[in-house]
Amino acid sequence: MELRKRKGNHTEFLADRMFYWLAVLVTVDALIAVLLAVTNAISSPWVHVMGLVIGGAVSWTVYLLHKRYVLPDARSPHVSAFLVIALLLFLCLSNRQYDAGLWNIFLIYPLYLTFFHNRMLLLIWGTVSCLIYAFSLGVKLEQASAMDVFAHLSLAAGSGICAWLGYYSLNRWIGGARRAADERKREYAMTLLNELVPTVERKTRISCREIEQMGRLIKRMLREFPEEKVSDWEVNLLSLLHYVSRIKWPDYVFEKEGKLTTYEYQVIQEHCFIGTELFKDDPACQRVVAALHSHHERYDGTGYPTQLKANEIPVLAQALGIVECYLAMTTFRSYREPLTVEEACEEIRLMAGTVYDERVVRAFSRSVQMSSPVNISKVPPMVG
């Protein structure tokens, strides 16, 4: 069970502990009753004492069966919640002399359910628990005054309200803790990636200023797609991640003048997966991961790595693909001279409808026109 806890499966852990501690409490109660009966400290009939002993035995039996058969197979905590309700009902009905105290456990049960962090579990079984407590008052309606009944029903309502307040407070706290953890993870990853930038710069002889240029152009393009709602930090991470992804390429690739072999082409494609390798468990980074993974897909479905086409390709991925292509064409490479801005833009316009979505190409053209008058192709691309 501790293994489950370390793995983060808190639902199974809580369900197991729920049965375990219920069995422990009933057993302790039974042992105390036996001790008091043996020492004649109480005058309770032995049949009542034996009822507690039987209740303890039943509780341990249910605990072991739940741990052995229910936890490994049940896909929903509702099974565990139902078994607890059934066990509590058995304990209360088999020990009638403790009516007033035992039935109060149904007021505590909804509060415990809040720790499962499951809205439907709390709604269904918390309501059932409070209703059982309310119906249990019917046994004593003849002896109780209307004020007593109102007070007990108020306790049931208060239990439900406190449970929901606890659920929302816990939900807010867990959400904040998760966001903080994700942010720390991203900051660590960004620090690590920035540490690799000088290495990539020396390896590729491509200026790290490409990161800032790429981010600036992508942000301008995304103004044409406000529905995408991409944050600046996502664009910054994507630009940095794309630049650093070249560290996976062999050194000689950056100086090769001829055509890549089939094997070399496959190795080049591996840089698309660096985002998945680093951020696959971070939900906040999934748009960045998807964009890097798909930025070499083509609008006509002939790209890589999964041959997506048309609207299957995310807008952010197409924006990255176009900007990468533009910066590559306007930057010196070992196998060719750089193109001018006008030549590169014309080449990209010719790719509309085949390689890139026409809307994204138009957004790129407008973005380049918004650029500063400094010709990007004249920025020294080589390091040192």
Contacts in CASP RR format, 6 or more apart in sequence:
PFRMAT RR
TARGET T0000
AUTHOR 0000-0000-0000
METHOD contacts of the structure
MODEL  1
MELRKRKGNHTEFLADRMFYWLAVLVTVDALIAVLLAVTNAISSPWVHVM
GLVIGGAVSWTVYLLHKRYVLPDARSPHVSAFLVIALLLFLCLSNRQYDA
GLWNIFLIYPLYLTFFHNRMLLLIWGTVSCLIYAFSLGVKLEQASAMDVF
AHLSLAAGSGICAWLGYYSLNRWIGGARRAADERKREYAMTLLNELVPTV
ERKTRISCREIEQMGRLIKRMLREFPEEKVSDWEVNLLSLLHYVSRIKWP
DYVFEKEGKLTTYEYQVIQEHCFIGTELFKDDPACQRVVAALHSHHERYD
GTGYPTQLKANEIPVLAQALGIVECYLAMTTFRSYREPLTVEEACEEIRL
MAGTVYDERVVRAFSRSVQMSSPVNISKVPPMVG
1 12 0 8 1.000
1 13 0 8 1.000
1 16 0 8 1.000
1 17 0 8 1.000
1 67 0 8 1.000
4 12 0 8 1.000
4 13 0 8 1.000
4 16 0 8 1.000
5 13 0 8 1.000
10 115 0 8 1.000
10 116 0 8 1.000
10 117 0 8 1.000
11 77 0 8 1.000
11 116 0 8 1.000
11 118 0 8 1.000
12 71 0 8 1.000
14 115 0 8 1.000
14 116 0 8 1.000
15 66 0 8 1.000
15 71 0 8 1.000
15 77 0 8 1.000
15 80 0 8 1.000
15 116 0 8 1.000
16 66 0 8 1.000
16 67 0 8 1.000
16 71 0 8 1.000
18 80 0 8 1.000
18 84 0 8 1.000
18 112 0 8 1.000
19 59 0 8 1.000
19 62 0 8 1.000
19 63 0 8 1.000
19 66 0 8 1.000
19 67 0 8 1.000
19 80 0 8 1.000
19 83 0 8 1.000
19 84 0 8 1.000
19 87 0 8 1.000
20 63 0 8 1.000
22 59 0 8 1.000
22 63 0 8 1.000
22 84 0 8 1.000
22 87 0 8 1.000
22 88 0 8 1.000
23 56 0 8 1.000
23 59 0 8 1.000
23 60 0 8 1.000
23 62 0 8 1.000
23 63 0 8 1.000
26 52 0 8 1.000
26 55 0 8 1.000
26 56 0 8 1.000
26 59 0 8 1.000
26 91 0 8 1.000
27 56 0 8 1.000
27 59 0 8 1.000
27 60 0 8 1.000
29 52 0 8 1.000
30 49 0 8 1.000
30 51 0 8 1.000
30 52 0 8 1.000
30 53 0 8 1.000
30 55 0 8 1.000
30 56 0 8 1.000
33 42 0 8 1.000
33 44 0 8 1.000
33 48 0 8 1.000
33 49 0 8 1.000
33 52 0 8 1.000
33 53 0 8 1.000
34 49 0 8 1.000
34 52 0 8 1.000
34 53 0 8 1.000
35 41 0 8 1.000
36 42 0 8 1.000
36 44 0 8 1.000
37 44 0 8 1.000
37 46 0 8 1.000
37 49 0 8 1.000
44 97 0 8 1.000
48 95 0 8 1.000
48 97 0 8 1.000
51 94 0 8 1.000
51 95 0 8 1.000
52 95 0 8 1.000
54 94 0 8 1.000
55 90 0 8 1.000
55 91 0 8 1.000
55 94 0 8 1.000
55 95 0 8 1.000
58 87 0 8 1.000
58 90 0 8 1.000
58 91 0 8 1.000
59 87 0 8 1.000
59 91 0 8 1.000
62 83 0 8 1.000
62 87 0 8 1.000
66 80 0 8 1.000
66 83 0 8 1.000
70 79 0 8 1.000
70 80 0 8 1.000
70 83 0 8 1.000
71 80 0 8 1.000
74 80 0 8 1.000
77 116 0 8 1.000
77 118 0 8 1.000
77 121 0 8 1.000
78 120 0 8 1.000
78 121 0 8 1.000
78 124 0 8 1.000
78 125 0 8 1.000
81 113 0 8 1.000
81 121 0 8 1.000
81 124 0 8 1.000
81 125 0 8 1.000
82 125 0 8 1.000
84 109 0 8 1.000
85 109 0 8 1.000
85 125 0 8 1.000
85 128 0 8 1.000
85 129 0 8 1.000
85 132 0 8 1.000
88 105 0 8 1.000
88 106 0 8 1.000
88 109 0 8 1.000
89 132 0 8 1.000
91 102 0 8 1.000
92 98 0 8 1.000
92 99 0 8 1.000
92 102 0 8 1.000
92 103 0 8 1.000
92 105 0 8 1.000
92 136 0 8 1.000
95 102 0 8 1.000
99 136 0 8 1.000
99 139 0 8 1.000
99 140 0 8 1.000
103 132 0 8 1.000
103 133 0 8 1.000
103 136 0 8 1.000
104 133 0 8 1.000
106 129 0 8 1.000
106 130 0 8 1.000
106 132 0 8 1.000
106 133 0 8 1.000
106 136 0 8 1.000
107 129 0 8 1.000
107 130 0 8 1.000
107 133 0 8 1.000
107 155 0 8 1.000
107 156 0 8 1.000
107 159 0 8 1.000
108 159 0 8 1.000
109 125 0 8 1.000
109 126 0 8 1.000
109 129 0 8 1.000
110 122 0 8 1.000
110 125 0 8 1.000
110 126 0 8 1.000
110 129 0 8 1.000
110 130 0 8 1.000
110 159 0 8 1.000
110 160 0 8 1.000
110 162 0 8 1.000
110 163 0 8 1.000
111 159 0 8 1.000
111 162 0 8 1.000
111 163 0 8 1.000
111 166 0 8 1.000
113 121 0 8 1.000
113 122 0 8 1.000
113 125 0 8 1.000
113 126 0 8 1.000
113 129 0 8 1.000
113 163 0 8 1.000
114 122 0 8 1.000
114 163 0 8 1.000
114 164 0 8 1.000
114 166 0 8 1.000
114 167 0 8 1.000
114 170 0 8 1.000
115 170 0 8 1.000
116 122 0 8 1.000
117 167 0 8 1.000
117 170 0 8 1.000
117 171 0 8 1.000
117 174 0 8 1.000
119 167 0 8 1.000
122 163 0 8 1.000
122 164 0 8 1.000
122 167 0 8 1.000
126 160 0 8 1.000
126 163 0 8 1.000
130 156 0 8 1.000
130 157 0 8 1.000
130 159 0 8 1.000
130 160 0 8 1.000
133 152 0 8 1.000
133 155 0 8 1.000
133 156 0 8 1.000
133 159 0 8 1.000
134 152 0 8 1.000
134 153 0 8 1.000
134 156 0 8 1.000
137 144 0 8 1.000
137 149 0 8 1.000
137 152 0 8 1.000
137 153 0 8 1.000
141 149 0 8 1.000
144 152 0 8 1.000
179 284 0 8 1.000
182 282 0 8 1.000
182 283 0 8 1.000
182 284 0 8 1.000
185 282 0 8 1.000
186 233 0 8 1.000
186 237 0 8 1.000
186 279 0 8 1.000
186 282 0 8 1.000
186 284 0 8 1.000
186 285 0 8 1.000
189 278 0 8 1.000
189 279 0 8 1.000
190 237 0 8 1.000
190 240 0 8 1.000
193 240 0 8 1.000
193 241 0 8 1.000
193 244 0 8 1.000
194 240 0 8 1.000
196 244 0 8 1.000
196 247 0 8 1.000
197 208 0 8 1.000
197 211 0 8 1.000
197 240 0 8 1.000
197 243 0 8 1.000
197 244 0 8 1.000
198 208 0 8 1.000
199 247 0 8 1.000
200 206 0 8 1.000
200 208 0 8 1.000
200 243 0 8 1.000
200 244 0 8 1.000
200 246 0 8 1.000
200 247 0 8 1.000
201 207 0 8 1.000
201 208 0 8 1.000
201 383 0 8 1.000
202 383 0 8 1.000
203 246 0 8 1.000
203 247 0 8 1.000
203 251 0 8 1.000
203 254 0 8 1.000
204 246 0 8 1.000
204 249 0 8 1.000
204 254 0 8 1.000
205 254 0 8 1.000
205 382 0 8 1.000
205 383 0 8 1.000
206 243 0 8 1.000
206 246 0 8 1.000
206 254 0 8 1.000
206 331 0 8 1.000
206 381 0 8 1.000
206 383 0 8 1.000
207 379 0 8 1.000
207 380 0 8 1.000
207 381 0 8 1.000
207 382 0 8 1.000
207 383 0 8 1.000
208 243 0 8 1.000
209 379 0 8 1.000
210 243 0 8 1.000
210 327 0 8 1.000
210 331 0 8 1.000
211 239 0 8 1.000
211 240 0 8 1.000
211 243 0 8 1.000
212 239 0 8 1.000
213 327 0 8 1.000
213 376 0 8 1.000
213 379 0 8 1.000
214 239 0 8 1.000
214 242 0 8 1.000
214 243 0 8 1.000
214 320 0 8 1.000
214 323 0 8 1.000
214 324 0 8 1.000
214 327 0 8 1.000
215 235 0 8 1.000
215 236 0 8 1.000
215 238 0 8 1.000
215 239 0 8 1.000
215 323 0 8 1.000
217 323 0 8 1.000
217 326 0 8 1.000
217 364 0 8 1.000
217 367 0 8 1.000
217 368 0 8 1.000
217 371 0 8 1.000
218 235 0 8 1.000
218 238 0 8 1.000
218 239 0 8 1.000
218 316 0 8 1.000
218 319 0 8 1.000
218 320 0 8 1.000
218 323 0 8 1.000
219 232 0 8 1.000
219 235 0 8 1.000
220 366 0 8 1.000
220 367 0 8 1.000
220 370 0 8 1.000
221 319 0 8 1.000
221 322 0 8 1.000
221 323 0 8 1.000
221 360 0 8 1.000
221 363 0 8 1.000
221 364 0 8 1.000
221 367 0 8 1.000
222 228 0 8 1.000
222 230 0 8 1.000
222 235 0 8 1.000
222 315 0 8 1.000
222 316 0 8 1.000
222 319 0 8 1.000
222 363 0 8 1.000
223 363 0 8 1.000
223 367 0 8 1.000
224 359 0 8 1.000
224 362 0 8 1.000
224 363 0 8 1.000
224 366 0 8 1.000
224 367 0 8 1.000
225 315 0 8 1.000
225 359 0 8 1.000
225 363 0 8 1.000
228 315 0 8 1.000
228 316 0 8 1.000
230 287 0 8 1.000
230 316 0 8 1.000
234 285 0 8 1.000
234 287 0 8 1.000
234 288 0 8 1.000
234 316 0 8 1.000
237 285 0 8 1.000
237 288 0 8 1.000
238 288 0 8 1.000
238 291 0 8 1.000
238 292 0 8 1.000
238 316 0 8 1.000
238 320 0 8 1.000
241 274 0 8 1.000
241 275 0 8 1.000
241 278 0 8 1.000
241 288 0 8 1.000
241 292 0 8 1.000
242 271 0 8 1.000
242 292 0 8 1.000
242 295 0 8 1.000
242 320 0 8 1.000
242 324 0 8 1.000
244 274 0 8 1.000
245 271 0 8 1.000
245 272 0 8 1.000
245 274 0 8 1.000
245 275 0 8 1.000
245 292 0 8 1.000
246 271 0 8 1.000
248 267 0 8 1.000
248 270 0 8 1.000
248 271 0 8 1.000
248 274 0 8 1.000
249 267 0 8 1.000
249 268 0 8 1.000
249 271 0 8 1.000
250 264 0 8 1.000
250 267 0 8 1.000
253 260 0 8 1.000
253 264 0 8 1.000
253 267 0 8 1.000
253 268 0 8 1.000
254 334 0 8 1.000
255 334 0 8 1.000
256 264 0 8 1.000
256 334 0 8 1.000
256 335 0 8 1.000
257 334 0 8 1.000
257 335 0 8 1.000
258 335 0 8 1.000
260 268 0 8 1.000
269 296 0 8 1.000
269 304 0 8 1.000
269 305 0 8 1.000
272 292 0 8 1.000
272 293 0 8 1.000
272 294 0 8 1.000
272 295 0 8 1.000
272 296 0 8 1.000
272 304 0 8 1.000
272 305 0 8 1.000
273 293 0 8 1.000
273 305 0 8 1.000
274 292 0 8 1.000
275 285 0 8 1.000
275 288 0 8 1.000
275 289 0 8 1.000
275 292 0 8 1.000
275 293 0 8 1.000
276 289 0 8 1.000
276 293 0 8 1.000
279 285 0 8 1.000
279 286 0 8 1.000
279 288 0 8 1.000
279 289 0 8 1.000
280 289 0 8 1.000
287 314 0 8 1.000
287 316 0 8 1.000
288 316 0 8 1.000
290 314 0 8 1.000
290 316 0 8 1.000
290 317 0 8 1.000
291 314 0 8 1.000
291 316 0 8 1.000
291 317 0 8 1.000
291 319 0 8 1.000
291 320 0 8 1.000
292 317 0 8 1.000
292 320 0 8 1.000
293 305 0 8 1.000
293 317 0 8 1.000
294 306 0 8 1.000
294 308 0 8 1.000
294 313 0 8 1.000
294 314 0 8 1.000
294 317 0 8 1.000
295 317 0 8 1.000
295 318 0 8 1.000
295 320 0 8 1.000
295 321 0 8 1.000
295 324 0 8 1.000
296 303 0 8 1.000
296 304 0 8 1.000
296 305 0 8 1.000
296 321 0 8 1.000
297 303 0 8 1.000
297 304 0 8 1.000
297 306 0 8 1.000
297 307 0 8 1.000
297 308 0 8 1.000
297 309 0 8 1.000
297 312 0 8 1.000
297 313 0 8 1.000
297 317 0 8 1.000
298 309 0 8 1.000
298 354 0 8 1.000
298 355 0 8 1.000
298 356 0 8 1.000
299 309 0 8 1.000
299 310 0 8 1.000
299 313 0 8 1.000
299 318 0 8 1.000
299 353 0 8 1.000
299 354 0 8 1.000
299 355 0 8 1.000
299 356 0 8 1.000
299 357 0 8 1.000
300 309 0 8 1.000
300 353 0 8 1.000
300 354 0 8 1.000
300 355 0 8 1.000
301 307 0 8 1.000
301 308 0 8 1.000
301 309 0 8 1.000
301 310 0 8 1.000
310 357 0 8 1.000
311 357 0 8 1.000
313 357 0 8 1.000
315 357 0 8 1.000
315 360 0 8 1.000
318 356 0 8 1.000
318 357 0 8 1.000
318 360 0 8 1.000
319 360 0 8 1.000
319 363 0 8 1.000
319 364 0 8 1.000
321 356 0 8 1.000
322 348 0 8 1.000
322 356 0 8 1.000
322 360 0 8 1.000
322 361 0 8 1.000
322 364 0 8 1.000
323 364 0 8 1.000
325 348 0 8 1.000
325 351 0 8 1.000
326 344 0 8 1.000
326 345 0 8 1.000
326 348 0 8 1.000
326 364 0 8 1.000
326 368 0 8 1.000
327 376 0 8 1.000
329 338 0 8 1.000
329 339 0 8 1.000
329 343 0 8 1.000
329 344 0 8 1.000
329 347 0 8 1.000
330 338 0 8 1.000
330 339 0 8 1.000
330 340 0 8 1.000
330 341 0 8 1.000
330 344 0 8 1.000
330 376 0 8 1.000
330 377 0 8 1.000
331 338 0 8 1.000
331 377 0 8 1.000
331 381 0 8 1.000
332 338 0 8 1.000
332 381 0 8 1.000
332 382 0 8 1.000
338 377 0 8 1.000
338 381 0 8 1.000
339 347 0 8 1.000
339 377 0 8 1.000
340 375 0 8 1.000
340 377 0 8 1.000
341 368 0 8 1.000
341 375 0 8 1.000
341 376 0 8 1.000
341 377 0 8 1.000
344 377 0 8 1.000
345 364 0 8 1.000
345 365 0 8 1.000
345 368 0 8 1.000
348 356 0 8 1.000
348 361 0 8 1.000
348 364 0 8 1.000
348 365 0 8 1.000
349 361 0 8 1.000
349 365 0 8 1.000
351 361 0 8 1.000
352 358 0 8 1.000
352 361 0 8 1.000
352 362 0 8 1.000
353 361 0 8 1.000
END
